Each structure stands twice: as structure tokens, then as C-alpha cells.
Amino acid sequence: MPICDVAIGHRSATVCHLGNIAVRTGRKLTWDPVAQTIVGDPEAAKMLGRPYRAPWHLLES
């Protein structure tokens, strides 16, 4: 049984992922919470995801 709702769990996991990316790159990151992306650091922003193997893909809304 979860101890928090999905939105809080998502935000908590995001902070952990951003911390790991900052450690791996050795740089401070600027996070845009509305767009949910790293601003001004394309290398770090690439670490937010990875390409899917065919035939898997995300549907665009």
C-alpha cells in the first residue's frame, strides 16, 4: 500500500533522479517544473530518458 499519492511520489522520485544526474555531470541543474525538463544543459536533459526499443513508443497527446 502506497504511503503517498501518485503526484507526490512522482515529485519525490524526480528530485532523486535530478540529484543523480547532477552527480554524474558534476554540474548544478536548473529544473523547469512546468515543462518537467532541465533548462540550459542539453547533455543533462538527455539523461532524463532514453530511446525505446521498437516497437515500443510513447503516444503523443
mmCIF file as gemmi writes it, N, C-alpha and C atoms, coordinates in Angstrom:
data_model
loop_
_atom_site.group_PDB
_atom_site.id
_atom_site.type_symbol
_atom_site.label_atom_id
_atom_site.label_alt_id
_atom_site.label_comp_id
_atom_site.label_asym_id
_atom_site.label_entity_id
_atom_site.label_seq_id
_atom_site.pdbx_PDB_ins_code
_atom_site.Cartn_x
_atom_site.Cartn_y
_atom_site.Cartn_z
_atom_site.occupancy
_atom_site.B_iso_or_equiv
_atom_site.pdbx_formal_charge
_atom_site.auth_seq_id
_atom_site.auth_asym_id
_atom_site.pdbx_PDB_model_num
ATOM 1 N N . MET Axp A 1 ? 0.84 -1.179 0 1 0 ? 1 A 1
ATOM 2 C CA . MET Axp A 1 ? 0 0 0 1 0 ? 1 A 1
ATOM 3 C C . MET Axp A 1 ? 0.888 1.246 0 1 0 ? 1 A 1
ATOM 4 N N . PRO Axp A 2 ? 0.678 2.156 -0.962 1 0 ? 2 A 1
ATOM 5 C CA . PRO Axp A 2 ? 1.488 3.367 -1.026 1 0 ? 2 A 1
ATOM 6 C C . PRO Axp A 2 ? 1.274 4.275 0.188 1 0 ? 2 A 1
ATOM 7 N N . ILE Axp A 3 ? 2.292 5.043 0.502 1 0 ? 3 A 1
ATOM 8 C CA . ILE Axp A 3 ? 2.176 5.967 1.626 1 0 ? 3 A 1
ATOM 9 C C . ILE Axp A 3 ? 1.911 7.392 1.169 1 0 ? 3 A 1
ATOM 10 N N . CYS Axp A 4 ? 1.849 7.609 -0.156 1 0 ? 4 A 1
ATOM 11 C CA . CYS Axp A 4 ? 1.547 8.941 -0.688 1 0 ? 4 A 1
ATOM 12 C C . CYS Axp A 4 ? 0.799 8.771 -2.002 1 0 ? 4 A 1
ATOM 13 N N . ASP Axp A 5 ? 0.206 9.863 -2.475 1 0 ? 5 A 1
ATOM 14 C CA . ASP Axp A 5 ? -0.488 9.764 -3.756 1 0 ? 5 A 1
ATOM 15 C C . ASP Axp A 5 ? 0.519 9.812 -4.911 1 0 ? 5 A 1
ATOM 16 N N . VAL Axp A 6 ? 0.025 9.574 -6.093 1 0 ? 6 A 1
ATOM 17 C CA . VAL Axp A 6 ? 0.89 9.465 -7.273 1 0 ? 6 A 1
ATOM 18 C C . VAL Axp A 6 ? 1.671 10.751 -7.542 1 0 ? 6 A 1
ATOM 19 N N . ALA Axp A 7 ? 1.032 11.899 -7.409 1 0 ? 7 A 1
ATOM 20 C CA . ALA Axp A 7 ? 1.71 13.174 -7.7 1 0 ? 7 A 1
ATOM 21 C C . ALA Axp A 7 ? 2.882 13.408 -6.758 1 0 ? 7 A 1
ATOM 22 N N . ILE Axp A 8 ? 2.695 13.14 -5.479 1 0 ? 8 A 1
ATOM 23 C CA . ILE Axp A 8 ? 3.788 13.314 -4.519 1 0 ? 8 A 1
ATOM 24 C C . ILE Axp A 8 ? 4.889 12.291 -4.779 1 0 ? 8 A 1
ATOM 25 N N . GLY Axp A 9 ? 4.524 11.075 -5.091 1 0 ? 9 A 1
ATOM 26 C CA . GLY Axp A 9 ? 5.523 10.052 -5.423 1 0 ? 9 A 1
ATOM 27 C C . GLY Axp A 9 ? 6.339 10.436 -6.65 1 0 ? 9 A 1
ATOM 28 N N . HIS Axp A 10 ? 5.664 10.996 -7.648 1 0 ? 10 A 1
ATOM 29 C CA . HIS Axp A 10 ? 6.35 11.436 -8.866 1 0 ? 10 A 1
ATOM 30 C C . HIS Axp A 10 ? 7.349 12.546 -8.552 1 0 ? 10 A 1
ATOM 31 N N . ARG Axp A 11 ? 6.921 13.545 -7.792 1 0 ? 11 A 1
ATOM 32 C CA . ARG Axp A 11 ? 7.814 14.659 -7.437 1 0 ? 11 A 1
ATOM 33 C C . ARG Axp A 11 ? 8.989 14.18 -6.595 1 0 ? 11 A 1
ATOM 34 N N . SER Axp A 12 ? 8.744 13.253 -5.694 1 0 ? 12 A 1
ATOM 35 C CA . SER Axp A 12 ? 9.831 12.72 -4.852 1 0 ? 12 A 1
ATOM 36 C C . SER Axp A 12 ? 10.856 11.964 -5.693 1 0 ? 12 A 1
ATOM 37 N N . ALA Axp A 13 ? 10.39 11.161 -6.631 1 0 ? 13 A 1
ATOM 38 C CA . ALA Axp A 13 ? 11.303 10.415 -7.499 1 0 ? 13 A 1
ATOM 39 C C . ALA Axp A 13 ? 12.071 11.364 -8.421 1 0 ? 13 A 1
ATOM 40 N N . THR Axp A 14 ? 11.404 12.435 -8.877 1 0 ? 14 A 1
ATOM 41 C CA . THR Axp A 14 ? 12.056 13.412 -9.759 1 0 ? 14 A 1
ATOM 42 C C . THR Axp A 14 ? 13.266 14.039 -9.079 1 0 ? 14 A 1
ATOM 43 N N . VAL Axp A 15 ? 13.113 14.418 -7.822 1 0 ? 15 A 1
ATOM 44 C CA . VAL Axp A 15 ? 14.228 15.02 -7.084 1 0 ? 15 A 1
ATOM 45 C C . VAL Axp A 15 ? 15.401 14.044 -7.008 1 0 ? 15 A 1
ATOM 46 N N . CYS Axp A 16 ? 15.121 12.773 -6.778 1 0 ? 16 A 1
ATOM 47 C CA . CYS Axp A 16 ? 16.193 11.769 -6.719 1 0 ? 16 A 1
ATOM 48 C C . CYS Axp A 16 ? 16.898 11.633 -8.068 1 0 ? 16 A 1
ATOM 49 N N . HIS Axp A 17 ? 16.123 11.579 -9.144 1 0 ? 17 A 1
ATOM 50 C CA . HIS Axp A 17 ? 16.721 11.473 -10.481 1 0 ? 17 A 1
ATOM 51 C C . HIS Axp A 17 ? 17.571 12.7 -10.812 1 0 ? 17 A 1
ATOM 52 N N . LEU Axp A 18 ? 17.069 13.887 -10.471 1 0 ? 18 A 1
ATOM 53 C CA . LEU Axp A 18 ? 17.837 15.104 -10.73 1 0 ? 18 A 1
ATOM 54 C C . LEU Axp A 18 ? 19.135 15.119 -9.934 1 0 ? 18 A 1
ATOM 55 N N . GLY Axp A 19 ? 19.091 14.653 -8.703 1 0 ? 19 A 1
ATOM 56 C CA . GLY Axp A 19 ? 20.312 14.569 -7.895 1 0 ? 19 A 1
ATOM 57 C C . GLY Axp A 19 ? 21.327 13.645 -8.524 1 0 ? 19 A 1
ATOM 58 N N . ASN Axp A 20 ? 20.88 12.501 -9.029 1 0 ? 20 A 1
ATOM 59 C CA . ASN Axp A 20 ? 21.796 11.559 -9.687 1 0 ? 20 A 1
ATOM 60 C C . ASN Axp A 20 ? 22.39 12.155 -10.959 1 0 ? 20 A 1
ATOM 61 N N . ILE Axp A 21 ? 21.574 12.859 -11.734 1 0 ? 21 A 1
ATOM 62 C CA . ILE Axp A 21 ? 22.085 13.493 -12.957 1 0 ? 21 A 1
ATOM 63 C C . ILE Axp A 21 ? 23.111 14.568 -12.613 1 0 ? 21 A 1
ATOM 64 N N . ALA Axp A 22 ? 22.849 15.345 -11.571 1 0 ? 22 A 1
ATOM 65 C CA . ALA Axp A 22 ? 23.798 16.382 -11.153 1 0 ? 22 A 1
ATOM 66 C C . ALA Axp A 22 ? 25.125 15.771 -10.721 1 0 ? 22 A 1
ATOM 67 N N . VAL Axp A 23 ? 25.065 14.67 -9.995 1 0 ? 23 A 1
ATOM 68 C CA . VAL Axp A 23 ? 26.301 13.998 -9.565 1 0 ? 23 A 1
ATOM 69 C C . VAL Axp A 23 ? 27.058 13.457 -10.773 1 0 ? 23 A 1
ATOM 70 N N . ARG Axp A 24 ? 26.352 12.836 -11.701 1 0 ? 24 A 1
ATOM 71 C CA . ARG Axp A 24 ? 27.014 12.252 -12.878 1 0 ? 24 A 1
ATOM 72 C C . ARG Axp A 24 ? 27.65 13.306 -13.78 1 0 ? 24 A 1
ATOM 73 N N . THR Axp A 25 ? 26.987 14.457 -13.911 1 0 ? 25 A 1
ATOM 74 C CA . THR Axp A 25 ? 27.541 15.505 -14.777 1 0 ? 25 A 1
ATOM 75 C C . THR Axp A 25 ? 28.513 16.41 -14.026 1 0 ? 25 A 1
ATOM 76 N N . GLY Axp A 26 ? 28.416 16.443 -12.701 1 0 ? 26 A 1
ATOM 77 C CA . GLY Axp A 26 ? 29.269 17.318 -11.908 1 0 ? 26 A 1
ATOM 78 C C . GLY Axp A 26 ? 28.866 18.781 -11.997 1 0 ? 26 A 1
ATOM 79 N N . ARG Axp A 27 ? 27.598 19.027 -12.377 1 0 ? 27 A 1
ATOM 80 C CA . ARG Axp A 27 ? 27.127 20.401 -12.549 1 0 ? 27 A 1
ATOM 81 C C . ARG Axp A 27 ? 25.832 20.632 -11.784 1 0 ? 27 A 1
ATOM 82 N N . LYS Axp A 28 ? 25.566 21.918 -11.481 1 0 ? 28 A 1
ATOM 83 C CA . LYS Axp A 28 ? 24.271 22.304 -10.952 1 0 ? 28 A 1
ATOM 84 C C . LYS Axp A 28 ? 23.27 22.279 -12.101 1 0 ? 28 A 1
ATOM 85 N N . LEU Axp A 29 ? 22.027 21.948 -11.782 1 0 ? 29 A 1
ATOM 86 C CA . LEU Axp A 29 ? 20.99 21.883 -12.797 1 0 ? 29 A 1
ATOM 87 C C . LEU Axp A 29 ? 19.921 22.927 -12.521 1 0 ? 29 A 1
ATOM 88 N N . THR Axp A 30 ? 19.307 23.409 -13.596 1 0 ? 30 A 1
ATOM 89 C CA . THR Axp A 30 ? 18.142 24.275 -13.474 1 0 ? 30 A 1
ATOM 90 C C . THR Axp A 30 ? 16.948 23.485 -13.977 1 0 ? 30 A 1
ATOM 91 N N . TRP Axp A 31 ? 15.948 23.31 -13.099 1 0 ? 31 A 1
ATOM 92 C CA . TRP Axp A 31 ? 14.788 22.48 -13.407 1 0 ? 31 A 1
ATOM 93 C C . TRP Axp A 31 ? 13.566 23.351 -13.656 1 0 ? 31 A 1
ATOM 94 N N . ASP Axp A 32 ? 12.87 23.106 -14.757 1 0 ? 32 A 1
ATOM 95 C CA . ASP Axp A 32 ? 11.607 23.77 -15.049 1 0 ? 32 A 1
ATOM 96 C C . ASP Axp A 32 ? 10.494 22.803 -14.66 1 0 ? 32 A 1
ATOM 97 N N . PRO Axp A 33 ? 9.812 23.047 -13.523 1 0 ? 33 A 1
ATOM 98 C CA . PRO Axp A 33 ? 8.809 22.097 -13.057 1 0 ? 33 A 1
ATOM 99 C C . PRO Axp A 33 ? 7.553 22.052 -13.92 1 0 ? 33 A 1
ATOM 100 N N . VAL Axp A 34 ? 7.272 23.112 -14.657 1 0 ? 34 A 1
ATOM 101 C CA . VAL Axp A 34 ? 6.084 23.112 -15.508 1 0 ? 34 A 1
ATOM 102 C C . VAL Axp A 34 ? 6.336 22.237 -16.742 1 0 ? 34 A 1
ATOM 103 N N . ALA Axp A 35 ? 7.46 22.471 -17.42 1 0 ? 35 A 1
ATOM 104 C CA . ALA Axp A 35 ? 7.809 21.69 -18.606 1 0 ? 35 A 1
ATOM 105 C C . ALA Axp A 35 ? 8.434 20.344 -18.233 1 0 ? 35 A 1
ATOM 106 N N . GLN Axp A 36 ? 8.81 20.192 -16.98 1 0 ? 36 A 1
ATOM 107 C CA . GLN Axp A 36 ? 9.484 18.995 -16.462 1 0 ? 36 A 1
ATOM 108 C C . GLN Axp A 36 ? 10.707 18.642 -17.303 1 0 ? 36 A 1
ATOM 109 N N . THR Axp A 37 ? 11.594 19.626 -17.416 1 0 ? 37 A 1
ATOM 110 C CA . THR Axp A 37 ? 12.826 19.411 -18.157 1 0 ? 37 A 1
ATOM 111 C C . THR Axp A 37 ? 13.956 20.217 -17.534 1 0 ? 37 A 1
ATOM 112 N N . ILE Axp A 38 ? 15.167 19.833 -17.854 1 0 ? 38 A 1
ATOM 113 C CA . ILE Axp A 38 ? 16.357 20.548 -17.405 1 0 ? 38 A 1
ATOM 114 C C . ILE Axp A 38 ? 16.61 21.666 -18.398 1 0 ? 38 A 1
ATOM 115 N N . VAL Axp A 39 ? 16.838 22.87 -17.886 1 0 ? 39 A 1
ATOM 116 C CA . VAL Axp A 39 ? 16.994 24.068 -18.721 1 0 ? 39 A 1
ATOM 117 C C . VAL Axp A 39 ? 18.476 24.374 -18.913 1 0 ? 39 A 1
ATOM 118 N N . GLY Axp A 40 ? 18.877 24.656 -20.152 1 0 ? 40 A 1
ATOM 119 C CA . GLY Axp A 40 ? 20.213 25.151 -20.445 1 0 ? 40 A 1
ATOM 120 C C . GLY Axp A 40 ? 21.333 24.136 -20.384 1 0 ? 40 A 1
ATOM 121 N N . ASP Axp A 41 ? 21.008 22.845 -20.352 1 0 ? 41 A 1
ATOM 122 C CA . ASP Axp A 41 ? 22.048 21.811 -20.309 1 0 ? 41 A 1
ATOM 123 C C . ASP Axp A 41 ? 21.558 20.6 -21.108 1 0 ? 41 A 1
ATOM 124 N N . PRO Axp A 42 ? 21.725 20.637 -22.434 1 0 ? 42 A 1
ATOM 125 C CA . PRO Axp A 42 ? 21.226 19.555 -23.281 1 0 ? 42 A 1
ATOM 126 C C . PRO Axp A 42 ? 21.787 18.173 -22.923 1 0 ? 42 A 1
ATOM 127 N N . GLU Axp A 43 ? 23.049 18.139 -22.513 1 0 ? 43 A 1
ATOM 128 C CA . GLU Axp A 43 ? 23.656 16.853 -22.137 1 0 ? 43 A 1
ATOM 129 C C . GLU Axp A 43 ? 22.929 16.242 -20.935 1 0 ? 43 A 1
ATOM 130 N N . ALA Axp A 44 ? 22.687 17.059 -19.929 1 0 ? 44 A 1
ATOM 131 C CA . ALA Axp A 44 ? 21.985 16.574 -18.743 1 0 ? 44 A 1
ATOM 132 C C . ALA Axp A 44 ? 20.531 16.239 -19.073 1 0 ? 44 A 1
ATOM 133 N N . ALA Axp A 45 ? 19.891 17.044 -19.921 1 0 ? 45 A 1
ATOM 134 C CA . ALA Axp A 45 ? 18.495 16.813 -20.29 1 0 ? 45 A 1
ATOM 135 C C . ALA Axp A 45 ? 18.322 15.466 -20.987 1 0 ? 45 A 1
ATOM 136 N N . LYS Axp A 46 ? 19.331 15.029 -21.742 1 0 ? 46 A 1
ATOM 137 C CA . LYS Axp A 46 ? 19.273 13.723 -22.402 1 0 ? 46 A 1
ATOM 138 C C . LYS Axp A 46 ? 19.186 12.582 -21.387 1 0 ? 46 A 1
ATOM 139 N N . MET Axp A 47 ? 19.702 12.814 -20.188 1 0 ? 47 A 1
ATOM 140 C CA . MET Axp A 47 ? 19.71 11.772 -19.167 1 0 ? 47 A 1
ATOM 141 C C . MET Axp A 47 ? 18.336 11.577 -18.513 1 0 ? 47 A 1
ATOM 142 N N . LEU Axp A 48 ? 17.369 12.4 -18.865 1 0 ? 48 A 1
ATOM 143 C CA . LEU Axp A 48 ? 16.023 12.256 -18.308 1 0 ? 48 A 1
ATOM 144 C C . LEU Axp A 48 ? 15.288 11.058 -18.899 1 0 ? 48 A 1
ATOM 145 N N . GLY Axp A 49 ? 15.736 10.558 -20.01 1 0 ? 49 A 1
ATOM 146 C CA . GLY Axp A 49 ? 15.083 9.416 -20.644 1 0 ? 49 A 1
ATOM 147 C C . GLY Axp A 49 ? 16.035 8.719 -21.579 1 0 ? 49 A 1
ATOM 148 N N . ARG Axp A 50 ? 15.536 7.699 -22.204 1 0 ? 50 A 1
ATOM 149 C CA . ARG Axp A 50 ? 16.345 7.001 -23.192 1 0 ? 50 A 1
ATOM 150 C C . ARG Axp A 50 ? 15.451 6.522 -24.326 1 0 ? 50 A 1
ATOM 151 N N . PRO Axp A 51 ? 16.018 6.261 -25.489 1 0 ? 51 A 1
ATOM 152 C CA . PRO Axp A 51 ? 15.195 5.796 -26.611 1 0 ? 51 A 1
ATOM 153 C C . PRO Axp A 51 ? 14.559 4.44 -26.298 1 0 ? 51 A 1
ATOM 154 N N . TYR Axp A 52 ? 13.35 4.262 -26.78 1 0 ? 52 A 1
ATOM 155 C CA . TYR Axp A 52 ? 12.661 2.985 -26.617 1 0 ? 52 A 1
ATOM 156 C C . TYR Axp A 52 ? 13.052 2.032 -27.743 1 0 ? 52 A 1
ATOM 157 N N . ARG Axp A 53 ? 13.045 0.742 -27.439 1 0 ? 53 A 1
ATOM 158 C CA . ARG Axp A 53 ? 13.291 -0.263 -28.47 1 0 ? 53 A 1
ATOM 159 C C . ARG Axp A 53 ? 12.004 -0.466 -29.267 1 0 ? 53 A 1
ATOM 160 N N . ALA Axp A 54 ? 12.153 -0.641 -30.574 1 0 ? 54 A 1
ATOM 161 C CA . ALA Axp A 54 ? 10.989 -0.909 -31.426 1 0 ? 54 A 1
ATOM 162 C C . ALA Axp A 54 ? 10.363 -2.225 -30.984 1 0 ? 54 A 1
ATOM 163 N N . PRO Axp A 55 ? 9.1 -2.322 -30.972 1 0 ? 55 A 1
ATOM 164 C CA . PRO Axp A 55 ? 8.072 -1.423 -31.488 1 0 ? 55 A 1
ATOM 165 C C . PRO Axp A 55 ? 7.504 -0.476 -30.42 1 0 ? 55 A 1
ATOM 166 N N . TRP Axp A 56 ? 8.163 -0.335 -29.282 1 0 ? 56 A 1
ATOM 167 C CA . TRP Axp A 56 ? 7.624 0.458 -28.178 1 0 ? 56 A 1
ATOM 168 C C . TRP Axp A 56 ? 7.816 1.949 -28.411 1 0 ? 56 A 1
ATOM 169 N N . HIS Axp A 57 ? 6.82 2.736 -28.014 1 0 ? 57 A 1
ATOM 170 C CA . HIS Axp A 57 ? 6.881 4.188 -28.13 1 0 ? 57 A 1
ATOM 171 C C . HIS Axp A 57 ? 5.831 4.814 -27.21 1 0 ? 57 A 1
ATOM 172 N N . LEU Axp A 58 ? 6.01 6.095 -26.907 1 0 ? 58 A 1
ATOM 173 C CA . LEU Axp A 58 ? 5.017 6.82 -26.133 1 0 ? 58 A 1
ATOM 174 C C . LEU Axp A 58 ? 4.046 7.504 -27.083 1 0 ? 58 A 1
ATOM 175 N N . LEU Axp A 59 ? 2.799 7.5 -26.709 1 0 ? 59 A 1
ATOM 176 C CA . LEU Axp A 59 ? 1.799 8.206 -27.505 1 0 ? 59 A 1
ATOM 177 C C . LEU Axp A 59 ? 1.86 9.683 -27.184 1 0 ? 59 A 1
ATOM 178 N N . GLU Axp A 60 ? 1.832 10.509 -28.182 1 0 ? 60 A 1
ATOM 179 C CA . GLU Axp A 60 ? 1.82 11.967 -28.006 1 0 ? 60 A 1
ATOM 180 C C . GLU Axp A 60 ? 0.373 12.387 -27.816 1 0 ? 60 A 1
ATOM 181 N N . SER Axp A 61 ? 0.153 13.284 -26.861 1 0 ? 61 A 1
ATOM 182 C CA . SER Axp A 61 ? -1.244 13.738 -26.649 1 0 ? 61 A 1
ATOM 183 C C . SER Axp A 61 ? -1.489 15.063 -27.289 1 0 ? 61 A 1
